[in-house]
Amino acid sequence: MNDDQTAADLILNLMGREIVIDVSSSYVYAGTLVEQDHRYLVLESADVHDLRDTATTRELYVLDTRRHGIRANRQRVLVRRAEIVSLSALEDVLI
């Protein structure tokens, strides 16, 4: 199995679960992963959070989301794979 297959398998295991996505810009995404293709991941019941609009750090925002749940402000959002720095299941965020 090569690295691409491993990453693809990991993402498939996250389908239907709440995830957090860190991207290279000032945004953080949290929502339920429902679809994917070679360019996008699709989240439903998602929170698109712009860190420029708050005094909190990325890590504190993610911890707060883990503790209190996702505060959705979008029914559906597409996240470009090329922008993704990391992603994880929300339940895997350590508090």
N, C-alpha and C positions, 0 to 999 in steps of 0.2 A: 504494500500500500504506500503511495507517495503522499507528500505533504498536502497536496490539493484534495485528495480523497479524504484525508483525516479531517481537514477543516470543513469540508462539505458534510461529512458524517456528523460532526459536532453541531453544525448549524441545523441539520435535519432533526437532531435530538432536542433542539430548542423549539421546534414547531409547536404552536399551541400554548407555549409558556410565556410568562412575563419576563421580558429581558430589558437590559439597560445597554445603550450603545453610546460610546464616546466617539466623537468625530474630531477631525483636525481643526474645525472652526470652534466658535464659542458656544456651540449647541451641545445639549445632551438629550437623548431620546429614551423614553421608557414606554413600553407598551407590550401588547401580546403579538408575538411573531406569527403571522398567518400565511405569508407567501414569500417566495423568493424567486429571482431569476439571476442571470449573469450580471445584471447592472444594479438591481435594487433588492432591498429587504422591505417587506411591507408589514407595518405595525397597525393594529387596531386598538381602539380605546387608549390612545397614546397621549403622552405629555411631551410636547416639544418645548424645551426649556432653554432660553437664551441667557447665558451667564452674564452678559453685559447689562441685563436688567435687574441684577441683584448684587448684593454685597457678599453673598456666600461663595464658597469655592465649589469646584466640580465635585470633589470628594464629599463635602458636607451635603450637597444636594442629593447625591446618590444614597448616602446613609439615611437622610431624611425620607427619601422615597421608599427605601427598604423598611424603615420603621412604620411609616404611616400609609403606605400604599401609593399607587400611581394616581395622580390627580389629572385625569384626562382633559385635554383641551382640543383634541382632534379625534374625529371618528376613525380616520384612516390617514396614514402618512407613508410616503416612500422615502427610504434612506438610501442614498447612493453608496454602493459598496466601496467605491474609490475613496470616499471620505472617512471610512470607518478606521479608527485606531484600535478599538477593542470592543468586545461585546461579551456579555455574560448573562446568565439567568439571574433574575432579581434575587431569588432565594440563595444564590451563592455569594451575595454581598455580605461580608462579615460585619456584624455590629458589636 
